[in-house]
Amino acid sequence: MSDLLVEKSGNVLFLTLNRPERLNAFSADMILALTTELHQAKADDSIRAVVLSGSGRSFSAGGDVKTMGEANGQQVYDHIGRLNECIKAFKDLDKPIIAAVHGFAAGAAFNLALACDQILAAEDSKFVMSFSQVGLISDGGGLYFLPRIIGPYKAKQLFFNAEPITAAQAEEYGIVNKVVPLEQLKDEAVSYAHKLSQGPVKAYGMMKKIINASAVSTLEEILEQERIAQTLMISTEDHQEGIHAFKEKRKPIFQGK
């Protein structure tokens, strides 16, 4: 079976990590398939939102601990390079990506969820930066994402101690957008993704791009990006539809154009 399950429903692409016997620990095939699907989604105007989830008992255990210690330096360097390309594909996709997390999101899988735009978590889920347990540093962008969400001191606490936090704690820290009962997680993610897919996806994509840039930009740079982007946005069909809908006192029907 494929290490990544791919399904499309309407305008939503569903990507499911699929190594349940290994708690969806990453494989080279899984990472390459994720990257490929995201690149294709970027070029496919019919895809307007993405949901990332895991099969079986957990979202993902991250790196495959059972194979750690077997790779040499060059192999590790190449593997992290593939992972980096995958993470960049998540951030570069100009469409909303929702992570639906249950069970464990550990190590690089935690960081994969952080690379998404929204995180929905089942009540049973736990998040752990487990790298220091095996004498490693975080990879997959964790040292970039987490401090920007919760601040450097709290981030160092999670990295150094490698202790799991609950879904409720993750929501309190601002990591998770919403916590739901496990049995409702799939329906909640599907419903939310379809809702976003009916929105002004061009505007979402532009906002995502500028928000991502804000972490390494000055106020002046962001103001100029907003100015240029807004000048472009007024020519979109979605903007015209939004204006007409407002004047006609009806709900807009966006086409992502």
Secondary structure, 3 states (H helix, E strand, C coil): CCCEEEEEECCEEEEEECCHHHCCCCCHHHHHHHHHHHHHHHHCCCCCEEEEEECCCCCECCCCHHHCCCCCHHHHHHHHHHHHHHHHHHHHCCCCEEEEECCEEECHHHHHHHCCCEEEEECCCEEECHHHHHCCCCCCCHHHHHHHHHCHHHHHHHHHHCCCEEHHHHHHHCCCCEEECHHHHHHHHHHHHHHHHCCCHHHHHHHHHHHHHHCCCCHHHHHHHHHHHHHHHCCCHHHHHHHHHHHCCCCCCCCCC
